Amino acid sequence: MLNLELVVLATLLGGVVAYLLSMINKRVGSAVTILVSGAVFSLLAYYGFGNSIDQTVELIPNFVMFKVTALGTFFAVLVSFVFFMVSFFNPFFAERYKYPNAFNLLYLMTLAGVVGVFYASNFITLFVFFELVVWTSMFLIPMGKGTKASITYFVFSTVGSFAMLYAIIFMAVGFGTTDIDTVLAGLTGTAALIVYGLLLVASFAKLGAYPFMVWLPKVLGNAPDPVSAVFSGGIEKMGAFIAVLAMIKISPASAMFEAVGLPVQNYIVGVIAAVTIIVGTMMAIRQDDAKKLLAYSSAANGGYILLAFTIGNSVAITGGFFHIFAHALASTAAFLAIGVVTYRTKTSKISELGGMIHHMPITYVVYLAAIISMAGIPPMGGFISKWLIFQALIQNNLVFLATAAFIGSIGSFLYVFRPLAALFLGQKLPKYKDVKEAPLLMLIPMIILTLLSVVAGVFPTLFLPMINNIMTELGFQTLMTSGFQIIGFNGTLDPALVAAVFGTGVLVVFILFMIFPKSRKVGLMDTYTGGEFIYTEELLHYSADFYAPLERLYRKEPFVNKIYDSIRIKVEELGAFVRYFFFTNKPEVTVFWIVAILLFIVWGDII
Amino acid sequence: MILGILAGLGIALFGFTLQSSVAGINRKVVARVQKRYGPPWYQEFLDIFKGLSKRGVTHGWIFDFGVIMAVGGIIATAMFMPITSNIAAFSGLDNFFIFVYLLAVGMLGMAMSASGSGNPLASIGVMRALTQMFAYEVPFLVIVMTIIKVTGTSSLVEIMAYQGQNGWFMWTMPLGFVVASISLLGMLGKKPFETFIAPAELASGPMVEYGGKHLGLLFIMMEISHFIEVSLFVHLFLGGATTIVGYLIKYFLVYTAANLYSYLNGRFKIDQVVVFFYKWILPLAVLQAVWVLWR
C-alpha cells in the first residue's frame, strides 16, 4: 500500500531537500528533482494501476481529504510523468536561473500540488491544492525572460480561482458539505447550471479556452523552457480535470438542441471550444516565436478536449481522454525539442534560426514525431484521438463544430511545419556552426516520449485499459475493440495495420531508392537560384514571415485583447486614484483627509 | 495480412500504371485541342524511367529520407484504396480518414525533403501547397462528413453500395458535388489552383531542386496521389464501380474533364485561393451539410 498523504508530504520535503542541496551545488539540487519526481511517478503508476493506494489522512490538518479514483490516477500518473520527463532538463538550466534553489523547491511543490488536486475528495482540498499550484508555478515563470508574464498568469488564474471559490461557497451553503461526489450528484435545476458555469470558467482559465487564451502564449513564451513544457503537458491538464468534473459529473437538465441531440449548455461550451480551436490555430500559424506557436497550439488542443467532453457519449469521452494523453506526450516532447534549441542557441525565434537538423538530428526526429502526433497523422497517438473525436462529431450532426475541428486539424499541418521548415531545415546558418546536439541526459526523456507516442499510435489498445477504468467509474460504456482494432460509430480502425502498411510502403521505396544510381552529394548553397549569384546563407534562407500571404488576410488582433487592454487601463487608473488619495505625502491630500475625518466625526455628533 | 499487403502493393502498382497512362492520353487530348500532334501515350513512363536511371544530386540525408517517406506514405495510402466494390486489399478497413491523414504523411515527407534542400523557392512552394491545402481540404471534409453521416459508414465500399441503392451523391447532393469538384481541382493542383507549382514564377516550387532518381520517385508519388484523389471522387460521388470497366470509364472521364477544364483557366494568387474557398465554397459545403443533416 502507498499512502497518498505521505507522497504529497514527501514531495514537499523533497523540495526542501533540493533547496538546501542547491545551495551547495546547483546540479545536485536539480538531480533531486529528477529523483523525487521519478519516484512520485513510478509509485503512483505502480500502486495506482494496482488499485492499492491508501487514502487515509493523519498528518495534514483534517480538512484535507483524499479519495483515490481512476480519474485521479489517470491524471496524476500522466502529469507526474510529464514532470519526471521534464526534470531531466533541470540540471542543465540550473545555471541560467537567478535562484536555482528556489526553482527546484517550487518545481516539486507544484508537483505536490498537482497530485493533491487530482486526488482531492472535497472541494476545500481541491481548492487549497489548486492554489498551491497557482502560487508556486507563478514564481517559476519569471525565472525566464521577465516578470510581466507572471502577472498575466496570476490575473487569469485569479479569475479561474474566484469562479471556483464562488462555486464552492455556493455548494457549501446549499448542501452543508463540500464532498465532491455528494455535491455534484445532488445538484439540480438552476443551482446545477450555476455551478456548471462557474466550474467551467475555472476550467477555461486553466486550459486557455478562447476568452482566456491570452495568458498561454505570454507565459509559455517567456517562461524557462522546462517550465513551458510542464505547463503545456501537465499543469494545463488541470483545466481538463475540472472540465470533467463540470461537464460529466454534473448534468444540468435543460432544453435540448434537437438537431444535434445535445443539451443547449453543452452546445454553447462546444461553440466556445470551436472558437478556441479556430483562434488558437490561426494565431499559431502567424507566430514567429516557436514557443508561442506551440503555446497557441496547446490552447487549440485544449479546445479539442473540451469539444470531446461536450458531446458526451462514450466514444467522444474516450477520445477526449486519449487526446489528453497523446497531447501531453507530444507537446511535452515538442517543447523539450525547442528547449534544446534555445539551450544551445539562446533564441527560439524561427526567423533567427535555420538548419538545426545538421547540428541536432535526434532533436529533429523528436520534434518531427511530436508534430506528426499533434497534427493527428498516423502512426502517432494524436491520430487515434482525433479519429475518435471526429467519429462523435459526425454521429451527432455537429456541422459547425466539425467544420471548426477540420479547420483546426488542417491548420495544424501549417503551424507545425513552420518551425520544421525554417528552424530545423533550410540553410545551415554560419553563426550557429558550433552548435552541438543536446547532452545525453536531455535526449533520454525526449526519446522516451517519442517512443511512447509511437506506441500509443500503433497499439492504442495497450493504453485503453486506464481510460476504460475511468469510463466504468463515470458510468459510461467502454470503447469497443477487437484485437488491436478500434470500433467507432461508422467504421473500424486498425492502427497496427496502418503502421504495418506504412512500413511496407517505406521499405519498398527504400529498396527502389537503393537500386537506382547513387546520387552525388552537393552542399546546401549549391542550389538553383535562377541565374542570381548569392553567396550568403541568410539570403537563401526562407524563414521570416513564413505564411505571409495567409497572414495578410487576418492582420487584425482578435478583439478580446482590446477589451483586456481597456480593463488593464481602468485598473491602472483605479490604482493611480488609490495611490493619490491613500499613499501620498502631498499636503493638500493630508488636509483633505483631516477635514473629511473631522466632518465625519462631527456628522456622527449631529445625528 | 501478408496477402492483404501484397494485394495492396498490386493496387498501388495498378494505380500508378493507370494514372500514368491516363495522364499520357490526356497530354495527347490536350495537344489535339491545341492543334498539336502531342507526345505518345506512354510519355509519362518514359519521363519517369529517364529520371530513375540518371545520376542526380542530393543535399543531405533529410533530402533523401523525405523522398522515401513521401513515396512510401503515398504507396501505403494507395494500398487501402478499393478499385471496385469487389477489389480491395483490406475490406472493411478502407476508412475515409485514413486516406486524408495517411496522404498527409506523404505530403509531409515531400515538404520536409523540399525544405531540406535549402532552396528558398522550394520552401515558398511548400508554404503555398500547405496554404492551398488549408483552403480546399476543409470544404471537402465537410461534404464527406455529410456523406458518412447519411450512409452511416466511412468505408468506401459501403458508401458505393449505398449509392447503388439510393442514387449517386452527384444527384442527391448537387451542391456537395460542386464543392468536391472544385476541391478536386485544388487537390490535383490543376489551374486555377496550381499556385504551388507555378513554373514561371517559382521554378516548379517544391520540385525545384530534384533531379535523377529523386525526381523519378516524386513523379511516381504524384501519379499515385492523383490516382488516390480521383478514385476517392469517383467512389464518393459517382457511385463507385462494380466492374473494372465501369471504373476505368468513370476514372478517365473525371480526370479528363478536370484536365480540360484546367486549360481554360489562368492561375489564382495564393491568397485569392484561400479567399475563394472560404468565401464561396465553404459556405456552400456547410449549407449542403445543414440542408441534409438538420432537416
Interface residues (C-beta under 8 A of the other chain):
Chain A: A259 V260 G355 I357 H358 P361 Y364 L368 I372 A375 G376 I377 P378 F383 K386 W387 F390 L393 I394 Q395 N397 V399 F400 A402 T403 F406 I407 I410 G411 F413 L414 F417 L420 A421 A422 L425 G426 Q427 K428 N490 G491 T492 L493 D494 L497 V498 A500 V501 F502 T504 G505 V506 L507 V508 V509 F510 L512 F513 F516 P517 K518 S519 R520 K521 V522 G523 L524 M525 D526 T527 Y528 T529 G530 L540 H541 Y542 F546 Y547 P549 L550 R552 L553
Chain B: M1 G4 I5 G8 L9 A12 L52 S53 K54 R55 G56 V57 T58 H59 G60 W61 I62 D64 V67 I68 M69 V71 G72 G73 I74 I75 A76 M79 F80 F90 G92 L93 N95 F96 F97 I98 Y101 L102 A104 V105 M107 L108 A111 M112 S115 G116 S117 G118 N119 P120 L121 S123 I124 V126 M127 R128 L130 T131 M133 F134 E137 V138 L141 V142 M145 T146 I148 K149 G152 T153 S154 S155 A203 V208 E209 G212 K213 H214 G216 L217 K269 I270 D271 V274 V275 L282 V286 A289 V290 L293 W294
